[in-house]
């Protein structure tokens, strides 16, 4: 029997997570099957998927009717629906959590996106959501914005696992690691158990190429046939992976320090880089590009179902991160020569990401509101 490439990822030190969850796939046994057959080790939730699931089908009918009859307010209805799904998924993944000693087996649930610029409210909401789900294998998603960094530190210090999301910049990634380490240090100082507080830093990948490629194309059109144009052509589809590889290089450096080694000796876990936004958006590129080019130890790749299916079908597993920093630096150096500032691109992507998450969240609330109104009228 041919070995499943998704399972082979686990053997290579990378945990495949599924970027997709809704009640139907839990109830039908699909999630359990993917865990058993594909070696899935975690799940990240998505408000867009929740919105589609709530709007169509019948998986949520009984709960919607109950919430409508009890006149439950919209925010509380949202919390009840989402935390029920996350709790159920966490229960399915509990075996993975137990077998890996708490390294994997997590389900991620995001703090309400409208709190992305509000540090204090994010801290409060993170604890509320973690307590509402009531499972140890839940990671609360906090955006890696400037306002989110203190919330990451505080939430880790309080003993809650965190998925730091919406990271685009290598500079910001280093700040995320610093917030995590400070949180672990505070947790230890307070007598907490750091082994129970896993964390991942979600570095978004394909969106970087989607933003940079048009800028490179503009250079090609402005100076056709020139050395600048040739450089731009050579960089198409390479900047996102180069940025992620530089982040992985920083991961190795930061978690190789004496400061970290002292924390690790007391039971702290490395905050693993998680490659997010790994579905290929440009049809000219391989549909498994952002998986094959980012394989290495101590990493996670969260894939949408179509990318996971493609990788199962024709993915190739080999360490593509080892020794890749020099080439990645060269790619980013060439980009700078074209007067394309990667940090400015990352700032824009972060702002757009926060807005996109907010729009999806509002659409989900609107879908729940419509369902509640329909149940009340019925």
MARKOLGU-151668 format. One record per residue (C-alpha): residue in three letters; x, y, z; residue number from 1. Coordinates in nm, 4 decimals, padded with zeros to 6 digits. Layout:
// residues N
{ALA, {X, Y, Z}, NUM},
...
This chain:
// residues 378
{UNK, {00.0000, 00.0000, 00.0000}, 1},
{UNK, {00.1342, 00.3446, -00.0967}, 2},
{UNK, {00.2188, 00.5549, 00.2047}, 3},
{UNK, {-00.0046, 00.8548, 00.2626}, 4},
{UNK, {00.2102, 01.1696, 00.2194}, 5},
{UNK, {00.0095, 01.3411, 00.4943}, 6},
{UNK, {00.1115, 01.0691, 00.7387}, 7},
{UNK, {00.4690, 01.0991, 00.6123}, 8},
{UNK, {00.4658, 01.4670, 00.7131}, 9},
{UNK, {00.4282, 01.3586, 01.0734}, 10},
{UNK, {00.7300, 01.1311, 01.0404}, 11},
{UNK, {00.9254, 01.4320, 00.9051}, 12},
{UNK, {00.8473, 01.6331, 01.2169}, 13},
{UNK, {00.5631, 01.8436, 01.0775}, 14},
{UNK, {00.2112, 01.8192, 01.2149}, 15},
{UNK, {-00.0651, 01.8392, 00.9523}, 16},
{UNK, {-00.3664, 02.0306, 01.0823}, 17},
{UNK, {-00.6965, 02.0791, 00.9032}, 18},
{UNK, {-00.8139, 02.4359, 00.8418}, 19},
{UNK, {-01.1821, 02.3458, 00.8386}, 20},
{UNK, {-01.4447, 02.2489, 01.0925}, 21},
{UNK, {-01.8222, 02.2365, 01.1216}, 22},
{UNK, {-02.0739, 02.0299, 01.3125}, 23},
{UNK, {-02.1638, 01.7991, 01.0260}, 24},
{UNK, {-01.8117, 01.6665, 00.9776}, 25},
{UNK, {-01.7842, 01.5933, 01.3487}, 26},
{UNK, {-02.1197, 01.4151, 01.3718}, 27},
{UNK, {-02.0642, 01.2159, 01.0525}, 28},
{UNK, {-01.7300, 01.0813, 01.1693}, 29},
{UNK, {-01.5382, 01.2572, 00.8908}, 30},
{UNK, {-01.3043, 01.4288, 01.1352}, 31},
{UNK, {-01.2302, 01.1017, 01.3150}, 32},
{UNK, {-01.1659, 00.9332, 00.9796}, 33},
{UNK, {-00.9212, 01.2041, 00.8715}, 34},
{UNK, {-00.7371, 01.1682, 01.2008}, 35},
{UNK, {-00.7122, 00.7919, 01.1563}, 36},
{UNK, {-00.6275, 00.7829, 00.7845}, 37},
{UNK, {-00.4422, 01.1111, 00.7235}, 38},
{UNK, {-00.2665, 01.1521, 01.0548}, 39},
{UNK, {-00.4374, 01.4861, 01.1204}, 40},
{UNK, {-00.3092, 01.6244, 01.4490}, 41},
{UNK, {-00.5133, 01.9406, 01.4935}, 42},
{UNK, {-00.7845, 02.1697, 01.3589}, 43},
{UNK, {-00.8154, 02.5436, 01.3048}, 44},
{UNK, {-01.1630, 02.6956, 01.2900}, 45},
{UNK, {-01.2841, 02.9434, 01.0326}, 46},
{UNK, {-01.5820, 03.1824, 01.0754}, 47},
{UNK, {-01.6537, 03.1668, 00.7010}, 48},
{UNK, {-01.7035, 02.7899, 00.7225}, 49},
{UNK, {-01.9199, 02.8300, 01.0339}, 50},
{UNK, {-02.1319, 03.0890, 00.8534}, 51},
{UNK, {-02.1957, 02.8600, 00.5565}, 52},
{UNK, {-02.2772, 02.5661, 00.7823}, 53},
{UNK, {-02.5195, 02.7676, 00.9973}, 54},
{UNK, {-02.6894, 02.9238, 00.6934}, 55},
{UNK, {-02.7520, 02.5960, 00.5104}, 56},
{UNK, {-02.8368, 02.2428, 00.6109}, 57},
{UNK, {-02.9965, 02.1201, 00.9301}, 58},
{UNK, {-02.7041, 02.0490, 01.1630}, 59},
{UNK, {-02.7856, 02.3473, 01.3835}, 60},
{UNK, {-03.1673, 02.3375, 01.3680}, 61},
{UNK, {-03.2343, 02.1946, 01.7141}, 62},
{UNK, {-02.9916, 02.4275, 01.8886}, 63},
{UNK, {-03.1206, 02.7316, 01.6992}, 64},
{UNK, {-03.4790, 02.6528, 01.8032}, 65},
{UNK, {-03.3716, 02.6098, 02.1652}, 66},
{UNK, {-03.1819, 02.9373, 02.1677}, 67},
{UNK, {-03.4742, 03.1187, 02.0058}, 68},
{UNK, {-03.7237, 02.9796, 02.2593}, 69},
{UNK, {-03.5043, 03.0855, 02.5489}, 70},
{UNK, {-03.4645, 03.4320, 02.3927}, 71},
{UNK, {-03.0855, 03.4024, 02.4170}, 72},
{UNK, {-02.9079, 03.7187, 02.3059}, 73},
{UNK, {-02.7144, 03.7081, 01.9778}, 74},
{UNK, {-02.3630, 03.7251, 02.1318}, 75},
{UNK, {-02.4479, 03.4438, 02.3711}, 76},
{UNK, {-02.6084, 03.2400, 02.0926}, 77},
{UNK, {-02.2915, 03.2756, 01.8871}, 78},
{UNK, {-02.0818, 03.1672, 02.1824}, 79},
{UNK, {-02.3023, 02.8645, 02.2501}, 80},
{UNK, {-02.3013, 02.7452, 01.8880}, 81},
{UNK, {-01.9314, 02.7900, 01.8284}, 82},
{UNK, {-01.8086, 02.6564, 02.1614}, 83},
{UNK, {-02.0265, 02.3463, 02.1236}, 84},
{UNK, {-01.8585, 02.2683, 01.7921}, 85},
{UNK, {-01.5110, 02.3397, 01.9252}, 86},
{UNK, {-01.5763, 02.1245, 02.2332}, 87},
{UNK, {-01.6981, 01.8355, 02.0186}, 88},
{UNK, {-01.3948, 01.8602, 01.7902}, 89},
{UNK, {-01.1631, 01.8774, 02.0923}, 90},
{UNK, {-01.3185, 01.5569, 02.2236}, 91},
{UNK, {-01.2534, 01.3811, 01.8916}, 92},
{UNK, {-00.8913, 01.5025, 01.9008}, 93},
{UNK, {-00.8388, 01.4192, 02.2677}, 94},
{UNK, {-00.6722, 01.0877, 02.1843}, 95},
{UNK, {-00.4139, 01.2720, 01.9709}, 96},
{UNK, {-00.3601, 01.5144, 02.2581}, 97},
{UNK, {-00.3064, 01.2287, 02.5015}, 98},
{UNK, {-00.0820, 01.0223, 02.2749}, 99},
{UNK, {00.1428, 01.3207, 02.1940}, 100},
{UNK, {00.1613, 01.4308, 02.5553}, 101},
{UNK, {-00.0153, 01.7577, 02.4802}, 102},
{UNK, {00.2066, 01.8536, 02.1877}, 103},
{UNK, {-00.0783, 01.8164, 01.9355}, 104},
{UNK, {-00.4495, 01.7409, 01.9301}, 105},
{UNK, {-00.5658, 02.1021, 01.9511}, 106},
{UNK, {-00.8630, 02.2890, 01.8090}, 107},
{UNK, {-00.8213, 02.6645, 01.7617}, 108},
{UNK, {-01.0976, 02.9144, 01.8371}, 109},
{UNK, {-01.0543, 03.2828, 01.7633}, 110},
{UNK, {-01.1227, 03.5765, 01.9888}, 111},
{UNK, {-01.3916, 03.7987, 01.8368}, 112},
{UNK, {-01.2147, 03.9891, 01.5536}, 113},
{UNK, {-01.3693, 04.3224, 01.6526}, 114},
{UNK, {-01.1395, 04.3106, 01.9574}, 115},
{UNK, {-00.8195, 04.2878, 01.7493}, 116},
{UNK, {-00.7074, 04.6402, 01.8516}, 117},
{UNK, {-00.8296, 04.6148, 02.2129}, 118},
{UNK, {-00.5714, 04.4472, 02.4359}, 119},
{UNK, {-00.7697, 04.4318, 02.7590}, 120},
{UNK, {-01.0896, 04.3058, 02.5977}, 121},
{UNK, {-00.8929, 04.0402, 02.4091}, 122},
{UNK, {-00.7421, 03.9106, 02.7335}, 123},
{UNK, {-01.0841, 03.8874, 02.8994}, 124},
{UNK, {-01.2457, 03.7220, 02.5986}, 125},
{UNK, {-00.9639, 03.4679, 02.5595}, 126},
{UNK, {-01.0208, 03.3407, 02.9119}, 127},
{UNK, {-01.3997, 03.3432, 02.8679}, 128},
{UNK, {-01.3816, 03.1298, 02.5542}, 129},
{UNK, {-01.1296, 02.8857, 02.7000}, 130},
{UNK, {-01.3421, 02.8367, 03.0109}, 131},
{UNK, {-01.6613, 02.8064, 02.8049}, 132},
{UNK, {-01.5209, 02.5214, 02.5957}, 133},
{UNK, {-01.3835, 02.3546, 02.9049}, 134},
{UNK, {-01.1222, 02.1380, 02.7366}, 135},
{UNK, {-00.7421, 02.1506, 02.7782}, 136},
{UNK, {-00.6772, 02.0893, 02.4069}, 137},
{UNK, {-00.8165, 02.4199, 02.2849}, 138},
{UNK, {-00.5967, 02.7020, 02.1587}, 139},
{UNK, {-00.7371, 03.0521, 02.1656}, 140},
{UNK, {-00.6490, 03.2479, 01.8519}, 141},
{UNK, {-00.5168, 03.5973, 01.9192}, 142},
{UNK, {-00.4005, 03.8178, 01.6294}, 143},
{UNK, {-00.0326, 03.9097, 01.6293}, 144},
{UNK, {-00.1051, 04.2807, 01.6051}, 145},
{UNK, {00.0779, 04.5347, 01.8206}, 146},
{UNK, {-00.2258, 04.5386, 02.0469}, 147},
{UNK, {-00.2425, 04.1602, 02.0435}, 148},
{UNK, {00.1137, 04.1007, 02.1684}, 149},
{UNK, {00.0473, 04.2012, 02.5325}, 150},
{UNK, {-00.2684, 03.9866, 02.5208}, 151},
{UNK, {-00.0609, 03.6894, 02.4043}, 152},
{UNK, {00.1784, 03.7367, 02.6957}, 153},
{UNK, {-00.0999, 03.7756, 02.9502}, 154},
{UNK, {-00.2996, 03.4781, 02.8186}, 155},
{UNK, {00.0032, 03.2479, 02.8191}, 156},
{UNK, {00.0926, 03.3699, 03.1703}, 157},
{UNK, {-00.2580, 03.2736, 03.2826}, 158},
{UNK, {-00.2110, 02.9178, 03.1578}, 159},
{UNK, {-00.4210, 02.9273, 02.8398}, 160},
{UNK, {-00.2811, 02.7769, 02.5147}, 161},
{UNK, {-00.2567, 03.0343, 02.2350}, 162},
{UNK, {-00.2486, 03.0302, 01.8553}, 163},
{UNK, {-00.1001, 03.3661, 01.7551}, 164},
{UNK, {-00.2517, 03.4371, 01.4164}, 165},
{UNK, {-00.2178, 03.6825, 01.1265}, 166},
{UNK, {00.1636, 03.6984, 01.1295}, 167},
{UNK, {00.3138, 03.8141, 00.7993}, 168},
{UNK, {00.6392, 03.9829, 00.8990}, 169},
{UNK, {00.9588, 03.8158, 01.0209}, 170},
{UNK, {01.0128, 04.1192, 01.2444}, 171},
{UNK, {00.6696, 04.0743, 01.3985}, 172},
{UNK, {00.7306, 03.7012, 01.4318}, 173},
{UNK, {01.0288, 03.7689, 01.6592}, 174},
{UNK, {00.8071, 03.9976, 01.8705}, 175},
{UNK, {00.5504, 03.7181, 01.8984}, 176},
{UNK, {00.8166, 03.4795, 02.0276}, 177},
{UNK, {00.9273, 03.7401, 02.2822}, 178},
{UNK, {00.5680, 03.7787, 02.4062}, 179},
{UNK, {00.5397, 03.4007, 02.4371}, 180},
{UNK, {00.8643, 03.3661, 02.6320}, 181},
{UNK, {00.7674, 03.6473, 02.8689}, 182},
{UNK, {00.4347, 03.4769, 02.9261}, 183},
{UNK, {00.6060, 03.1465, 03.0051}, 184},
{UNK, {00.8464, 03.3200, 03.2448}, 185},
{UNK, {00.5552, 03.4808, 03.4281}, 186},
{UNK, {00.3649, 03.1532, 03.4367}, 187},
{UNK, {00.6633, 02.9800, 03.5973}, 188},
{UNK, {00.7144, 03.2650, 03.8442}, 189},
{UNK, {00.3546, 03.2218, 03.9568}, 190},
{UNK, {00.4010, 02.8488, 04.0092}, 191},
{UNK, {00.2194, 02.7411, 03.6918}, 192},
{UNK, {00.2870, 02.4347, 03.4785}, 193},
{UNK, {00.4256, 02.5424, 03.1376}, 194},
{UNK, {00.3926, 02.1904, 02.9963}, 195},
{UNK, {00.0170, 02.2488, 02.9803}, 196},
{UNK, {00.0486, 02.5656, 02.7720}, 197},
{UNK, {00.1312, 02.4830, 02.4116}, 198},
{UNK, {00.1415, 02.7598, 02.1524}, 199},
{UNK, {00.1858, 02.8077, 01.7789}, 200},
{UNK, {00.2789, 03.1177, 01.5793}, 201},
{UNK, {00.0696, 03.1239, 01.2616}, 202},
{UNK, {00.2728, 03.2707, 00.9761}, 203},
{UNK, {00.0497, 03.3441, 00.6753}, 204},
{UNK, {00.2114, 03.2426, 00.3494}, 205},
{UNK, {00.0242, 03.2510, 00.0170}, 206},
{UNK, {-00.1236, 03.5952, 00.0792}, 207},
{UNK, {00.2288, 03.7368, 00.0644}, 208},
{UNK, {00.2768, 03.6147, -00.2930}, 209},
{UNK, {-00.0721, 03.7399, -00.3804}, 210},
{UNK, {00.0348, 04.0864, -00.2656}, 211},
{UNK, {00.3930, 04.0905, -00.3979}, 212},
{UNK, {00.3463, 03.9286, -00.7406}, 213},
{UNK, {00.1422, 04.2237, -00.8780}, 214},
{UNK, {00.4159, 04.4625, -00.7598}, 215},
{UNK, {00.6754, 04.2526, -00.9420}, 216},
{UNK, {00.4584, 04.2488, -01.2535}, 217},
{UNK, {00.4395, 04.6267, -01.2364}, 218},
{UNK, {00.8212, 04.6442, -01.2383}, 219},
{UNK, {00.8304, 04.4126, -01.5406}, 220},
{UNK, {00.5883, 04.6349, -01.7314}, 221},
{UNK, {00.7652, 04.9567, -01.6324}, 222},
{UNK, {01.1121, 04.8442, -01.7409}, 223},
{UNK, {01.0584, 04.5677, -01.9985}, 224},
{UNK, {01.3722, 04.3729, -02.0867}, 225},
{UNK, {01.5822, 04.5500, -01.8225}, 226},
{UNK, {01.7872, 04.3865, -01.5443}, 227},
{UNK, {01.5179, 04.5066, -01.3030}, 228},
{UNK, {01.2537, 04.3241, -01.5041}, 229},
{UNK, {01.4651, 04.0090, -01.5085}, 230},
{UNK, {01.5033, 04.0262, -01.1335}, 231},
{UNK, {01.1295, 04.0754, -01.0915}, 232},
{UNK, {01.0573, 03.7741, -01.3109}, 233},
{UNK, {01.2973, 03.5619, -01.1055}, 234},
{UNK, {01.1145, 03.6545, -00.7837}, 235},
{UNK, {00.7600, 03.5686, -00.8904}, 236},
{UNK, {00.6104, 03.3154, -00.6517}, 237},
{UNK, {00.9209, 03.3051, -00.4303}, 238},
{UNK, {00.8804, 03.5807, -00.1718}, 239},
{UNK, {00.6198, 03.4131, 00.0505}, 240},
{UNK, {00.8214, 03.0958, 00.0978}, 241},
{UNK, {01.1416, 03.2964, 00.1460}, 242},
{UNK, {00.9773, 03.5001, 00.4236}, 243},
{UNK, {00.8498, 03.1851, 00.5935}, 244},
{UNK, {01.1936, 03.0248, 00.5705}, 245},
{UNK, {01.3502, 03.3302, 00.7307}, 246},
{UNK, {01.0942, 03.3044, 01.0096}, 247},
{UNK, {01.1927, 02.9407, 01.0564}, 248},
{UNK, {01.5552, 03.0488, 01.0752}, 249},
{UNK, {01.4635, 03.2963, 01.3502}, 250},
{UNK, {01.2736, 03.0169, 01.5247}, 251},
{UNK, {01.5922, 02.8132, 01.5386}, 252},
{UNK, {01.7909, 03.1069, 01.6712}, 253},
{UNK, {01.5412, 03.2222, 01.9331}, 254},
{UNK, {01.4706, 02.8752, 02.0678}, 255},
{UNK, {01.8407, 02.7955, 02.0780}, 256},
{UNK, {01.9257, 03.0682, 02.3304}, 257},
{UNK, {02.0297, 03.0101, 02.6890}, 258},
{UNK, {01.7185, 03.1951, 02.7992}, 259},
{UNK, {01.4961, 02.9437, 02.6239}, 260},
{UNK, {01.6997, 02.6408, 02.7256}, 261},
{UNK, {01.6481, 02.7390, 03.0902}, 262},
{UNK, {01.2714, 02.7572, 03.0353}, 263},
{UNK, {01.2670, 02.4306, 02.8444}, 264},
{UNK, {01.4512, 02.2584, 03.1294}, 265},
{UNK, {01.1559, 02.3527, 03.3499}, 266},
{UNK, {00.9027, 02.1958, 03.1137}, 267},
{UNK, {00.8231, 02.4745, 02.8663}, 268},
{UNK, {00.7307, 02.3813, 02.5100}, 269},
{UNK, {00.8669, 02.5480, 02.1986}, 270},
{UNK, {00.6159, 02.7718, 02.0267}, 271},
{UNK, {00.6104, 02.6041, 01.6863}, 272},
{UNK, {00.5783, 02.7976, 01.3605}, 273},
{UNK, {00.2478, 02.7169, 01.1938}, 274},
{UNK, {00.2192, 02.7751, 00.8198}, 275},
{UNK, {-00.1254, 02.9206, 00.7498}, 276},
{UNK, {-00.2889, 03.0393, 00.4272}, 277},
{UNK, {-00.1309, 02.7440, 00.2485}, 278},
{UNK, {-00.3939, 02.6988, -00.0201}, 279},
{UNK, {-00.2475, 02.8023, -00.3565}, 280},
{UNK, {-00.4316, 03.1041, -00.4955}, 281},
{UNK, {-00.2419, 03.1411, -00.8247}, 282},
{UNK, {-00.3384, 02.8600, -01.0675}, 283},
{UNK, {00.0048, 02.8904, -01.2311}, 284},
{UNK, {00.1665, 02.7523, -00.9161}, 285},
{UNK, {00.1586, 02.3980, -00.7822}, 286},
{UNK, {-00.1470, 02.3231, -00.5711}, 287},
{UNK, {00.0850, 02.1851, -00.3018}, 288},
{UNK, {00.3505, 02.4575, -00.3294}, 289},
{UNK, {00.3028, 02.5965, 00.0208}, 290},
{UNK, {00.3227, 02.2517, 00.1747}, 291},
{UNK, {00.6134, 02.0936, -00.0127}, 292},
{UNK, {00.8355, 02.4020, 00.0171}, 293},
{UNK, {00.7872, 02.4420, 00.3943}, 294},
{UNK, {00.8482, 02.0976, 00.5432}, 295},
{UNK, {01.0720, 02.0640, 00.8457}, 296},
{UNK, {01.0897, 01.9602, 01.2118}, 297},
{UNK, {00.8942, 02.1407, 01.4827}, 298},
{UNK, {00.6426, 02.2935, 01.2424}, 299},
{UNK, {00.2708, 02.2758, 01.1734}, 300},
{UNK, {00.0924, 02.3203, 00.8409}, 301},
{UNK, {-00.2799, 02.3900, 00.8569}, 302},
{UNK, {-00.4375, 02.3094, 00.5204}, 303},
{UNK, {-00.7814, 02.3681, 00.3735}, 304},
{UNK, {-00.9481, 02.0427, 00.2629}, 305},
{UNK, {-00.8684, 02.0873, -00.1068}, 306},
{UNK, {-00.4980, 02.1395, -00.0376}, 307},
{UNK, {-00.4953, 01.8415, 00.1976}, 308},
{UNK, {-00.6620, 01.6255, -00.0669}, 309},
{UNK, {-00.4104, 01.7393, -00.3286}, 310},
{UNK, {-00.1152, 01.6660, -00.1025}, 311},
{UNK, {-00.2530, 01.3223, -00.0200}, 312},
{UNK, {-00.2767, 01.2556, -00.3932}, 313},
{UNK, {00.0607, 01.3793, -00.5168}, 314},
{UNK, {00.2536, 01.5509, -00.2392}, 315},
{UNK, {00.6235, 01.4802, -00.1929}, 316},
{UNK, {00.7784, 01.4814, 00.1533}, 317},
{UNK, {01.1344, 01.6034, 00.2067}, 318},
{UNK, {01.2925, 01.8533, 00.4447}, 319},
{UNK, {01.2749, 02.1809, 00.2506}, 320},
{UNK, {01.3646, 02.4116, 00.5412}, 321},
{UNK, {01.7089, 02.2886, 00.6396}, 322},
{UNK, {01.9834, 02.5146, 00.5048}, 323},
{UNK, {01.7352, 02.7407, 00.3262}, 324},
{UNK, {01.8044, 03.0684, 00.5074}, 325},
{UNK, {02.0852, 03.1949, 00.2804}, 326},
{UNK, {01.8748, 03.1615, -00.0340}, 327},
{UNK, {01.5753, 03.3174, 00.1423}, 328},
{UNK, {01.7864, 03.6190, 00.2417}, 329},
{UNK, {01.8972, 03.6534, -00.1189}, 330},
{UNK, {01.5351, 03.6581, -00.2387}, 331},
{UNK, {01.4372, 03.9301, 00.0095}, 332},
{UNK, {01.7538, 04.1232, -00.0715}, 333},
{UNK, {01.6693, 04.1228, -00.4417}, 334},
{UNK, {01.3167, 04.2356, -00.3581}, 335},
{UNK, {01.4593, 04.5334, -00.1700}, 336},
{UNK, {01.6667, 04.6299, -00.4739}, 337},
{UNK, {01.3387, 04.6766, -00.6611}, 338},
{UNK, {01.2233, 04.9243, -00.3958}, 339},
{UNK, {00.9512, 04.6876, -00.2764}, 340},
{UNK, {00.9465, 04.7054, 00.1031}, 341},
{UNK, {00.8417, 04.3726, 00.2515}, 342},
{UNK, {00.7532, 04.5310, 00.5871}, 343},
{UNK, {00.5153, 04.7762, 00.4191}, 344},
{UNK, {00.3537, 04.4864, 00.2341}, 345},
{UNK, {00.3198, 04.2944, 00.5611}, 346},
{UNK, {00.1630, 04.5928, 00.7383}, 347},
{UNK, {-00.0988, 04.6171, 00.4640}, 348},
{UNK, {-00.1669, 04.2439, 00.4748}, 349},
{UNK, {-00.2136, 04.2551, 00.8508}, 350},
{UNK, {-00.4681, 04.5366, 00.8233}, 351},
{UNK, {-00.6498, 04.3543, 00.5445}, 352},
{UNK, {-00.6414, 04.0304, 00.7431}, 353},
{UNK, {-00.7938, 04.1927, 01.0498}, 354},
{UNK, {-01.0691, 04.3411, 00.8329}, 355},
{UNK, {-01.1304, 04.0106, 00.6539}, 356},
{UNK, {-01.1658, 03.8248, 00.9840}, 357},
{UNK, {-01.4005, 04.0978, 01.1077}, 358},
{UNK, {-01.6162, 04.0756, 00.7936}, 359},
{UNK, {-01.6396, 03.6969, 00.8246}, 360},
{UNK, {-01.7307, 03.7241, 01.1916}, 361},
{UNK, {-02.0043, 03.9782, 01.1176}, 362},
{UNK, {-02.1413, 03.7552, 00.8424}, 363},
{UNK, {-02.1535, 03.4658, 01.0879}, 364},
{UNK, {-02.3405, 03.6787, 01.3428}, 365},
{UNK, {-02.5833, 03.7876, 01.0700}, 366},
{UNK, {-02.6440, 03.4247, 00.9713}, 367},
{UNK, {-02.7134, 03.3250, 01.3319}, 368},
{UNK, {-02.9397, 03.6275, 01.3772}, 369},
{UNK, {-03.1390, 03.5323, 01.0667}, 370},
{UNK, {-03.1761, 03.1741, 01.1844}, 371},
{UNK, {-03.2903, 03.2871, 01.5312}, 372},
{UNK, {-03.5456, 03.5240, 01.3759}, 373},
{UNK, {-03.6738, 03.2463, 01.1509}, 374},
{UNK, {-03.7100, 03.0056, 01.4419}, 375},
{UNK, {-03.8935, 03.2669, 01.6493}, 376},
{UNK, {-04.1314, 03.3440, 01.3629}, 377},
{UNK, {-04.1913, 02.9726, 01.3074}, 378},
